[in-house]
Amino acid sequence: QVQLVESGGGSVQPGGSLRLSCAASGSTFSWYVMGWYRQPPGKERELVASITTGGSTNYADSVKGRFTISRDNAKNTVYLQMNSLKPEDTAVYYCNAVHQRATFLNYWGQGTQVTVSS
């Protein structure tokens, strides 16, 4: 069992920056592929970025060049640095962990709200 706790959300003006953190506990963090998803109001949840156990990253086209995902295995934490934020980035952001060899081991955080508005 993995527990995920997100932090760092909030309200920011367009063009601003935020850094989300997701602290994991309960299992060996380095065994998990970590991802950030978001769910805008009235829309489906979508993948924003992911990072493998080896550090390879993947991004949604809409955030490429603006967002950076990273992980610190020593701190059991994954980060999402969000720059040049746009109103369309407004959403609840969720942290996700999937075991690299057992994808049925799939865990979610409770979510953190990000609002981009002038």
C-alpha angles and dihedrals in degrees: 000000000000125000117205124194120187126202139166102067123134146117123309138166121250110281092029131119138235134178119213121202130197118195116200130201139167102054143033103299095199091064092064134085104223127210143176119219130179137203116202117204110288094001139100123270111263137191114256102175141336137196127201128221087262094051101257112147137209129191139192110249090242093064103034111129092015106060129051126194120201139164136212108201092188090060096036088233137129122199137201115201108198119194133173090023119200131201089251089063088070107121146108106278120213131195117221134193125194123181109243093227102027110044092182085074094083123152137183136201124227094257135244126232121240117188122185112191141135 
